[in-house]
């Protein structure tokens, strides 16, 4: 076994590249806090009155010639209630349709009620939708937990000040607390 020579190469990134990388990480950090934004508009258009009337006529005709036990049903009553969504295209009439958003919100509420821990954990990754307050996973709660758990050092050996400096750099703030 022969002895080989060891060599070490270091690459220094240019200053402009380092600044661009920090800026991109800051933007990515902010974008990651947005979270899922559900579509709240109409997913499917509602039937026009003429379509409902045509279905009702077909139903009545089938009932008239359908034989024993056939009876006409109220087609309008069997359809879900359509919602009205804002103005139409180019100032036309409002759009009527059906949206899945209500069902999505019901499931969110059910998750909050039945699995509050999981709901809070998932919510901590995104901004507060009512106040716009930053995500807890990146904010003061994270710093406090790191400081308490390690007496000034995070799990990866960062000091609390290094962690604050990194967060401030990602948010575009200088270390003195002002905006860059």
MDAnalysis code that builds the backbone (N, CA, C; Angstrom):
import MDAnalysis as mda
import numpy as np

u = mda.Universe.empty(540, n_residues=180, atom_resindex=np.repeat(np.arange(180), 3), trajectory=True)
u.add_TopologyAttr("name", ["N", "CA", "C"] * 180)
u.add_TopologyAttr("resid", np.arange(1, 181))
u.add_TopologyAttr("resname", ["UNK", "UNK", "UNK", "UNK", "UNK", "UNK", "UNK", "UNK", "UNK", "UNK", "UNK", "UNK", "UNK", "UNK", "UNK", "UNK", "UNK", "UNK", "UNK", "UNK", "UNK", "UNK", "UNK", "UNK", "UNK", "UNK", "UNK", "UNK", "UNK", "UNK", "UNK", "UNK", "UNK", "UNK", "UNK", "UNK", "UNK", "UNK", "UNK", "UNK", "UNK", "UNK", "UNK", "UNK", "UNK", "UNK", "UNK", "UNK", "UNK", "UNK", "UNK", "UNK", "UNK", "UNK", "UNK", "UNK", "UNK", "UNK", "UNK", "UNK", "UNK", "UNK", "UNK", "UNK", "UNK", "UNK", "UNK", "UNK", "UNK", "UNK", "UNK", "UNK", "UNK", "UNK", "UNK", "UNK", "UNK", "UNK", "UNK", "UNK", "UNK", "UNK", "UNK", "UNK", "UNK", "UNK", "UNK", "UNK", "UNK", "UNK", "UNK", "UNK", "UNK", "UNK", "UNK", "UNK", "UNK", "UNK", "UNK", "UNK", "UNK", "UNK", "UNK", "UNK", "UNK", "UNK", "UNK", "UNK", "UNK", "UNK", "UNK", "UNK", "UNK", "UNK", "UNK", "UNK", "UNK", "UNK", "UNK", "UNK", "UNK", "UNK", "UNK", "UNK", "UNK", "UNK", "UNK", "UNK", "UNK", "UNK", "UNK", "UNK", "UNK", "UNK", "UNK", "UNK", "UNK", "UNK", "UNK", "UNK", "UNK", "UNK", "UNK", "UNK", "UNK", "UNK", "UNK", "UNK", "UNK", "UNK", "UNK", "UNK", "UNK", "UNK", "UNK", "UNK", "UNK", "UNK", "UNK", "UNK", "UNK", "UNK", "UNK", "UNK", "UNK", "UNK", "UNK", "UNK", "UNK", "UNK", "UNK", "UNK", "UNK", "UNK", "UNK", "UNK", "UNK", "UNK", "UNK", "UNK"])
u.atoms.positions = np.array([
    [0.834, -1.157, 0.000],
    [0.000, 0.000, 0.000],
    [0.889, 1.234, 0.000],
    [0.809, 1.910, -1.070],
    [1.620, 3.115, -1.204],
    [0.917, 4.313, -0.619],
    [1.666, 5.257, -0.248],
    [1.111, 6.500, 0.289],
    [0.852, 7.465, -0.852],
    [-0.293, 8.001, -0.838],
    [-0.638, 8.972, -1.874],
    [-0.575, 10.376, -1.317],
    [-0.617, 11.271, -2.219],
    [-0.616, 12.660, -1.798],
    [-2.056, 13.146, -1.673],
    [-2.266, 13.945, -0.695],
    [-3.580, 14.542, -0.524],
    [-3.527, 15.966, -1.038],
    [-4.607, 16.335, -1.692],
    [-4.699, 17.734, -2.104],
    [-6.091, 18.243, -1.773],
    [-6.155, 19.476, -1.448],
    [-7.433, 20.075, -1.086],
    [-7.652, 21.289, -1.977],
    [-8.839, 21.354, -2.549],
    [-9.166, 22.479, -3.412],
    [-10.330, 23.231, -2.800],
    [-10.202, 24.512, -2.745],
    [-11.313, 25.326, -2.256],
    [-11.771, 26.231, -3.387],
    [-13.058, 26.437, -3.415],
    [-13.636, 27.314, -4.424],
    [-14.316, 28.472, -3.696],
    [-13.943, 29.631, -4.039],
    [-14.532, 30.826, -3.438],
    [-15.572, 31.373, -4.409],
    [-16.799, 31.451, -3.933],
    [-17.867, 31.980, -4.775],
    [-17.724, 33.501, -4.858],
    [-17.969, 34.067, -6.035],
    [-17.889, 35.523, -6.149],
    [-18.930, 36.194, -5.253],
    [-18.654, 37.405, -4.816],
    [-19.542, 38.151, -3.924],
    [-20.929, 38.324, -4.550],
    [-20.987, 38.638, -5.871],
    [-22.279, 38.854, -6.518],
    [-23.116, 37.576, -6.480],
    [-22.452, 36.423, -6.576],
    [-23.162, 35.147, -6.542],
    [-23.698, 34.875, -5.134],
    [-22.888, 35.154, -4.131],
    [-23.318, 34.942, -2.750],
    [-24.535, 35.801, -2.425],
    [-24.496, 37.077, -2.861],
    [-25.632, 37.964, -2.607],
    [-26.882, 37.479, -3.342],
    [-26.724, 37.026, -4.583],
    [-27.869, 36.521, -5.354],
    [-28.441, 35.255, -4.709],
    [-27.564, 34.390, -4.220],
    [-28.032, 33.159, -3.571],
    [-28.793, 33.481, -2.292],
    [-28.293, 34.435, -1.502],
    [-28.992, 34.843, -0.282],
    [-30.358, 35.440, -0.610],
    [-30.393, 36.277, -1.646],
    [-31.666, 36.891, -2.055],
    [-32.662, 35.808, -2.495],
    [-32.190, 34.849, -3.268],
    [-33.074, 33.766, -3.725],
    [-33.570, 32.917, -2.566],
    [-32.712, 32.651, -1.588],
    [-33.145, 31.899, -0.403],
    [-34.166, 32.686, 0.407],
    [-33.970, 34.001, 0.498],
    [-34.919, 34.851, 1.222],
    [-36.293, 34.802, 0.537],
    [-36.292, 34.910, -0.780],
    [-37.553, 34.856, -1.535],
    [-38.202, 33.481, -1.388],
    [-37.410, 32.423, -1.457],
    [-37.944, 31.066, -1.312],
    [-38.532, 30.857, 0.079],
    [-37.870, 31.403, 1.098],
    [-38.368, 31.296, 2.467],
    [-39.716, 31.994, 2.599],
    [-39.840, 33.166, 2.015],
    [-41.107, 33.895, 2.071],
    [-42.195, 33.163, 1.287],
    [-41.849, 32.638, 0.126],
    [-42.828, 31.916, -0.693],
    [-43.282, 30.633, -0.003],
    [-42.385, 29.987, 0.717],
    [-42.735, 28.740, 1.407],
    [-43.772, 28.973, 2.498],
    [-43.831, 30.198, 3.023],
    [-44.775, 30.500, 4.090],
    [-46.191, 30.762, 3.578],
    [-46.366, 30.893, 2.284],
    [-47.688, 31.215, 1.745],
    [-48.679, 30.093, 2.010],
    [-48.257, 28.868, 1.805],
    [-49.165, 27.747, 2.039],
    [-50.147, 27.555, 0.892],
    [-51.020, 26.607, 1.062],
    [-52.014, 26.273, 0.043],
    [-53.090, 27.351, 0.007],
    [-53.393, 27.845, -1.172],
    [-54.448, 28.841, -1.347],
    [-55.536, 28.193, -2.206],
    [-56.613, 27.750, -1.574],
    [-57.652, 27.045, -2.332],
    [-58.432, 27.985, -3.251],
    [-58.851, 27.452, -4.383],
    [-59.707, 28.191, -5.305],
    [-61.081, 28.309, -4.667],
    [-61.642, 29.512, -4.664],
    [-62.909, 29.737, -3.991],
    [-64.045, 30.049, -4.957],
    [-63.769, 30.041, -6.235],
    [-64.795, 30.360, -7.218],
    [-65.592, 29.142, -7.635],
    [-66.364, 29.326, -8.707],
    [-67.208, 28.243, -9.220],
    [-66.346, 27.200, -9.926],
    [-66.542, 25.941, -9.569],
    [-65.843, 24.843, -10.244],
    [-66.632, 24.391, -11.477],
    [-67.954, 24.410, -11.361],
    [-68.848, 23.944, -12.434],
    [-69.981, 24.956, -12.563],
    [-70.338, 25.286, -13.788],
    [-71.445, 26.219, -14.021],
    [-72.772, 25.558, -13.655],
    [-73.689, 26.376, -13.157],
    [-75.037, 25.873, -12.839],
    [-75.825, 25.710, -14.135],
    [-76.878, 24.898, -14.076],
    [-77.751, 24.745, -15.235],
    [-78.486, 26.054, -15.502],
    [-78.664, 26.367, -16.761],
    [-79.484, 27.516, -17.145],
    [-80.951, 27.147, -16.920],
    [-81.840, 28.127, -16.702],
    [-83.258, 27.816, -16.508],
    [-83.845, 26.983, -17.647],
    [-83.392, 27.231, -18.874],
    [-83.896, 26.464, -20.023],
    [-83.489, 24.988, -19.929],
    [-82.291, 24.724, -19.405],
    [-81.845, 23.339, -19.254],
    [-82.687, 22.619, -18.201],
    [-82.955, 23.296, -17.105],
    [-83.779, 22.699, -16.044],
    [-85.184, 22.441, -16.583],
    [-85.714, 23.399, -17.329],
    [-87.041, 23.249, -17.901],
    [-87.078, 22.070, -18.881],
    [-86.049, 21.917, -19.695],
    [-85.977, 20.787, -20.628],
    [-85.925, 19.453, -19.893],
    [-85.141, 19.389, -18.801],
    [-85.079, 18.159, -18.005],
    [-86.426, 17.871, -17.360],
    [-87.115, 18.926, -16.918],
    [-88.423, 18.744, -16.290],
    [-89.432, 18.210, -17.310],
    [-89.399, 18.744, -18.536],
    [-90.324, 18.268, -19.579],
    [-90.050, 16.797, -19.915],
    [-88.762, 16.444, -20.024],
    [-88.418, 15.049, -20.311],
    [-88.880, 14.139, -19.177],
    [-88.731, 14.582, -17.956],
    [-89.155, 13.805, -16.797],
    [-90.673, 13.636, -16.788],
    [-91.394, 14.726, -17.079],
    [-92.858, 14.668, -17.112],
    [-93.342, 13.727, -18.212],
    [-92.687, 13.777, -19.366],
    [-93.075, 12.915, -20.481],
    [-92.813, 11.447, -20.121],
    [-91.670, 11.177, -19.516],
    [-91.364, 9.804, -19.126],
    [-92.376, 9.303, -18.102],
    [-92.781, 10.184, -17.188],
    [-93.762, 9.792, -16.177],
    [-95.124, 9.528, -16.813],
    [-95.471, 10.324, -17.828],
    [-96.767, 10.167, -18.484],
    [-96.853, 8.845, -19.228],
    [-95.754, 8.383, -19.784],
    [-95.787, 7.149, -20.573],
    [-94.975, 6.027, -19.921],
    [-94.593, 6.229, -18.661],
    [-93.720, 5.271, -18.002],
    [-94.411, 4.067, -17.416],
    [-95.695, 4.044, -17.381],
    [-96.377, 2.864, -16.877],
    [-96.607, 2.917, -15.386],
    [-96.769, 1.734, -14.823],
    [-97.175, 1.577, -13.435],
    [-96.195, 2.241, -12.459],
    [-96.736, 3.076, -11.563],
    [-95.938, 3.708, -10.517],
    [-95.105, 4.889, -10.957],
    [-95.107, 5.227, -12.241],
    [-94.294, 6.348, -12.717],
    [-94.933, 7.661, -12.290],
    [-94.118, 8.556, -11.779],
    [-94.642, 9.869, -11.431],
    [-93.571, 10.915, -11.712],
    [-94.029, 12.108, -11.973],
    [-93.106, 13.199, -12.284],
    [-92.405, 13.655, -11.009],
    [-91.118, 13.940, -11.128],
    [-90.331, 14.463, -10.007],
    [-90.025, 15.926, -10.272],
    [-89.806, 16.671, -9.218],
    [-89.435, 18.070, -9.352],
    [-87.919, 18.128, -9.582],
    [-87.516, 18.365, -10.827],
    [-86.099, 18.382, -11.185],
    [-85.361, 19.485, -10.428],
    [-85.953, 20.674, -10.375],
    [-85.303, 21.805, -9.705],
    [-84.995, 21.482, -8.241],
    [-85.918, 20.797, -7.573],
    [-85.730, 20.463, -6.156],
    [-84.626, 19.427, -5.959],
    [-84.340, 18.630, -6.982],
    [-83.317, 17.592, -6.847],
    [-81.900, 18.119, -7.116],
    [-81.781, 19.339, -7.613],
    [-80.460, 19.914, -7.900],
    [-79.919, 20.633, -6.668],
    [-78.594, 20.631, -6.495],
    [-78.032, 21.402, -5.382],
    [-78.247, 22.896, -5.626],
    [-78.243, 23.672, -4.562],
    [-78.448, 25.113, -4.683],
    [-77.204, 25.746, -5.293],
    [-77.404, 26.470, -6.383],
    [-76.289, 27.146, -7.050],
    [-75.912, 28.407, -6.283],
    [-74.619, 28.755, -6.328],
    [-74.116, 29.973, -5.705],
    [-73.891, 31.026, -6.784],
    [-73.904, 32.279, -6.402],
    [-73.633, 33.373, -7.330],
    [-72.243, 33.912, -7.045],
    [-71.435, 34.042, -8.091],
    [-70.047, 34.489, -7.963],
    [-69.839, 35.774, -8.745],
    [-69.696, 36.882, -8.040],
    [-69.317, 38.167, -8.617],
    [-69.962, 38.499, -9.942],
    [-69.355, 39.432, -10.639],
    [-69.834, 39.837, -11.953],
    [-69.351, 38.887, -13.021],
    [-69.997, 38.934, -14.140],
    [-69.621, 38.078, -15.251],
    [-68.457, 38.640, -16.035],
    [-68.157, 38.031, -17.147],
    [-67.060, 38.456, -18.001],
    [-67.417, 39.785, -18.654],
    [-66.483, 40.717, -18.659],
    [-66.671, 42.048, -19.256],
    [-67.922, 42.742, -18.745],
    [-68.189, 42.642, -17.462],
    [-69.320, 43.339, -16.868],
    [-70.667, 42.695, -17.152],
    [-70.680, 41.478, -17.634],
    [-71.933, 40.778, -17.921],
    [-72.604, 40.317, -16.639],
    [-73.618, 39.476, -16.775],
    [-74.340, 39.012, -15.585],
    [-73.444, 38.155, -14.681],
    [-73.837, 38.070, -13.425],
    [-73.085, 37.279, -12.453],
    [-73.052, 35.811, -12.870],
    [-72.019, 35.132, -12.435],
    [-71.842, 33.715, -12.759],
    [-72.502, 32.880, -11.669],
    [-73.300, 31.911, -12.078],
    [-73.930, 30.990, -11.131],
    [-73.299, 29.621, -11.321],
    [-72.975, 28.971, -10.207],
    [-72.335, 27.675, -10.320],
    [-72.209, 26.986, -8.975],
    [-71.389, 25.945, -8.981],
    [-71.166, 25.122, -7.794],
    [-69.684, 25.155, -7.467],
    [-69.358, 25.282, -6.175],
    [-67.974, 25.363, -5.735],
    [-67.676, 24.261, -4.733],
    [-66.470, 23.735, -4.787],
    [-66.038, 22.726, -3.815],
    [-65.418, 23.374, -2.582],
    [-65.288, 24.694, -2.576],
    [-64.624, 25.364, -1.456],
    [-65.332, 25.124, -0.124],
    [-66.647, 25.137, -0.119],
    [-67.382, 24.888, 1.124],
    [-67.023, 23.535, 1.729],
    [-66.913, 22.511, 0.892],
    [-66.516, 21.189, 1.366],
    [-65.093, 21.178, 1.887],
    [-64.204, 21.887, 1.195],
    [-62.811, 21.997, 1.646],
    [-62.760, 22.646, 3.034],
    [-63.515, 23.747, 3.203],
    [-63.513, 24.449, 4.487],
    [-64.111, 23.583, 5.589],
    [-65.148, 22.822, 5.257],
    [-65.731, 21.900, 6.243],
    [-64.696, 20.887, 6.724],
    [-63.893, 20.369, 5.798],
    [-62.869, 19.389, 6.172],
    [-61.762, 20.040, 7.002],
    [-61.411, 21.280, 6.683],
    [-60.432, 22.000, 7.501],
    [-60.951, 22.166, 8.927],
    [-62.216, 22.552, 9.047],
    [-62.828, 22.725, 10.370],
    [-62.876, 21.398, 11.130],
    [-63.196, 20.329, 10.417],
    [-63.259, 19.010, 11.055],
    [-61.880, 18.584, 11.547],
    [-60.854, 18.866, 10.743],
    [-59.492, 18.522, 11.144],
    [-59.087, 19.342, 12.373],
    [-59.408, 20.634, 12.381],
    [-59.090, 21.486, 13.527],
    [-59.766, 20.959, 14.792],
    [-61.027, 20.495, 14.668],
    [-61.771, 20.008, 15.835],
    [-61.331, 18.624, 16.293],
    [-61.056, 17.723, 15.348],
    [-60.745, 16.331, 15.689],
    [-59.255, 16.045, 15.871],
    [-58.405, 16.838, 15.247],
    [-56.956, 16.626, 15.333],
    [-56.254, 17.961, 15.549],
    [-56.504, 18.616, 16.691],
    [-55.956, 19.963, 16.899],
    [-54.431, 20.031, 16.855],
    [-53.762, 19.006, 17.331],
    [-52.292, 19.014, 17.310],
    [-51.751, 19.002, 15.891],
    [-52.272, 18.118, 15.065],
    [-51.843, 18.050, 13.676],
    [-52.214, 19.335, 12.938],
    [-53.395, 19.851, 13.194],
    [-53.832, 21.089, 12.548],
    [-52.887, 22.236, 12.902],
    [-52.525, 22.360, 14.189],
    [-51.615, 23.430, 14.607],
    [-50.237, 23.237, 13.990],
    [-49.756, 21.996, 13.973],
    [-48.432, 21.722, 13.399],
    [-48.395, 22.152, 11.937],
    [-49.399, 21.758, 11.172],
    [-49.437, 22.125, 9.757],
    [-49.619, 23.627, 9.569],
    [-50.400, 24.246, 10.439],
    [-50.635, 25.689, 10.350],
    [-49.387, 26.495, 10.687],
    [-48.503, 25.947, 11.510],
    [-47.295, 26.661, 11.902],
    [-46.331, 26.873, 10.742],
    [-46.502, 26.148, 9.647],
    [-45.612, 26.300, 8.499],
    [-46.007, 27.458, 7.595],
    [-47.198, 27.987, 7.757],
    [-47.680, 29.027, 6.849],
    [-48.072, 30.282, 7.623],
    [-48.143, 31.399, 6.907],
    [-48.531, 32.650, 7.541],
    [-49.951, 32.552, 8.076],
    [-50.247, 33.382, 9.053],
    [-51.611, 33.451, 9.590],
    [-52.486, 34.094, 8.520],
    [-53.511, 33.393, 8.065],
    [-54.323, 33.876, 6.948],
    [-55.177, 35.088, 7.298],
    [-55.444, 35.291, 8.577],
    [-56.245, 36.451, 8.969],
    [-55.372, 37.685, 9.227],
    [-54.221, 37.499, 9.885],
    [-53.407, 38.645, 10.290],
    [-52.206, 38.880, 9.392],
    [-51.771, 37.865, 8.654],
    [-50.566, 37.994, 7.843],
    [-49.291, 37.816, 8.650],
    [-49.435, 37.454, 9.929],
    [-48.273, 37.237, 10.792],
    [-47.455, 36.072, 10.255],
    [-46.132, 36.188, 10.371],
    [-45.258, 35.161, 9.807],
    [-45.477, 33.794, 10.443],
    [-45.039, 32.785, 9.731],
    [-45.187, 31.407, 10.200],
    [-44.407, 31.193, 11.488],
    [-45.007, 30.484, 12.433],
    [-44.347, 30.230, 13.717],
    [-43.089, 29.395, 13.572],
    [-43.042, 28.527, 12.594],
    [-41.900, 27.626, 12.439],
    [-40.622, 28.414, 12.168],
    [-40.766, 29.643, 11.610],
    [-39.603, 30.478, 11.303],
    [-39.412, 31.597, 12.312],
    [-40.350, 31.796, 13.200],
    [-40.351, 32.993, 14.023],
    [-39.838, 32.798, 15.429],
    [-40.335, 33.656, 16.307],
    [-39.834, 33.724, 17.678],
    [-40.064, 32.437, 18.456],
    [-41.147, 31.692, 18.140],
    [-41.385, 30.433, 18.849],
    [-40.250, 29.449, 18.591],
    [-39.758, 29.401, 17.366],
    [-38.662, 28.506, 17.006],
    [-37.388, 28.923, 17.744],
    [-37.131, 30.226, 17.783],
    [-35.944, 30.705, 18.486],
    [-36.017, 30.384, 19.968],
    [-37.166, 30.598, 20.565],
    [-37.323, 30.339, 21.994],
    [-37.127, 28.856, 22.294],
    [-37.685, 27.989, 21.465],
    [-37.541, 26.546, 21.673],
    [-36.082, 26.133, 21.543],
    [-35.383, 26.670, 20.519],
    [-33.974, 26.346, 20.349],
    [-33.159, 26.827, 21.546],
    [-33.428, 28.041, 22.004],
    [-32.656, 28.614, 23.105],
    [-32.881, 27.835, 24.386],
    [-34.114, 27.452, 24.660],
    [-34.410, 26.700, 25.876],
    [-33.840, 25.298, 25.833],
    [-33.907, 24.662, 24.682],
    [-33.468, 23.275, 24.574],
    [-31.956, 23.145, 24.669],
    [-31.232, 24.127, 24.182],
    [-29.778, 23.972, 24.103],
    [-29.014, 25.074, 24.818],
    [-29.705, 25.898, 25.581],
    [-29.065, 26.990, 26.329],
    [-28.203, 27.856, 25.425],
    [-28.828, 28.340, 24.347],
    [-28.129, 29.275, 23.471],
    [-27.637, 28.682, 22.179],
    [-27.696, 27.374, 22.026],
    [-27.276, 26.774, 20.769],
    [-28.395, 25.915, 20.213],
    [-28.543, 25.946, 18.895],
    [-29.537, 25.097, 18.252],
    [-28.952, 23.708, 18.070],
    [-29.748, 22.789, 17.577],
    [-29.323, 21.398, 17.444],
    [-28.109, 21.261, 16.525],
    [-27.956, 22.167, 15.540],
    [-26.826, 22.041, 14.630],
    [-25.611, 22.862, 15.075],
    [-25.647, 23.361, 16.327],
    [-24.496, 24.074, 16.871],
    [-24.524, 25.576, 16.655],
    [-25.524, 26.094, 15.970],
    [-25.621, 27.532, 15.776],
    [-25.948, 28.211, 17.100],
    [-25.332, 29.338, 17.339],
    [-25.733, 30.105, 18.502],
    [-27.021, 30.833, 18.182],
    [-27.678, 31.300, 19.217],
    [-28.928, 32.028, 19.029],
    [-28.693, 33.261, 18.150],
    [-27.582, 33.962, 18.370],
    [-27.296, 35.166, 17.574],
    [-27.041, 34.801, 16.116],
    [-26.316, 33.704, 15.867],
    [-26.091, 33.267, 14.480],
    [-27.419, 32.939, 13.801],
    [-28.310, 32.306, 14.551],
    [-29.620, 31.965, 14.015],
    [-30.410, 33.227, 13.682],
    [-30.378, 34.214, 14.599],
    [-31.056, 35.486, 14.352],
    [-30.459, 36.197, 13.145],
    [-29.144, 36.211, 13.043],
    [-28.488, 36.853, 11.903],
    [-28.889, 36.181, 10.592],
    [-28.960, 34.836, 10.604],
    [-29.364, 34.120, 9.398],
    [-30.800, 34.478, 9.012],
    [-31.711, 34.490, 10.011],
    [-33.096, 34.848, 9.727],
    [-33.205, 36.263, 9.196],
    [-32.481, 37.188, 9.823],
    [-32.519, 38.572, 9.359],
    [-31.974, 38.709, 7.954],
    [-30.914, 37.973, 7.637],
    [-30.360, 38.018, 6.284],
    [-31.377, 37.475, 5.278],
    [-32.078, 36.407, 5.660],
    [-33.075, 35.828, 4.765],
    [-34.255, 36.773, 4.560],
    [-34.534, 37.607, 5.550],
    [-35.656, 38.551, 5.455],
    [-35.223, 39.892, 4.872],
    [-33.960, 40.038, 4.551],
    [-33.484, 41.281, 3.965],
    [-33.233, 42.381, 4.978],
    [-32.960, 42.024, 6.224],
    [-32.704, 43.008, 7.279],
    [-31.223, 42.984, 7.627],
    [-30.713, 44.148, 7.963],
    [-29.324, 44.164, 8.417],
    [-29.295, 43.765, 9.905],
    [-28.139, 43.375, 10.419],
    [-28.049, 42.890, 11.796],
    [-28.536, 43.884, 12.843],
    [-28.508, 45.191, 12.540],
    [-28.944, 46.170, 13.525],
    [-30.465, 46.254, 13.615],
    [-31.177, 45.498, 12.766],
    [-32.636, 45.448, 12.855],
    [-33.337, 46.271, 11.790],
    [-32.613, 47.086, 11.030],
    [-33.235, 47.892, 9.974],
    [-33.407, 47.094, 8.687],
    [-34.098, 47.678, 7.734],
    [-34.268, 47.042, 6.424],
    [-33.049, 47.362, 5.553],
    [-32.693, 46.422, 4.694],
    [-31.606, 46.668, 3.751],
    [-32.128, 47.463, 2.580],
])
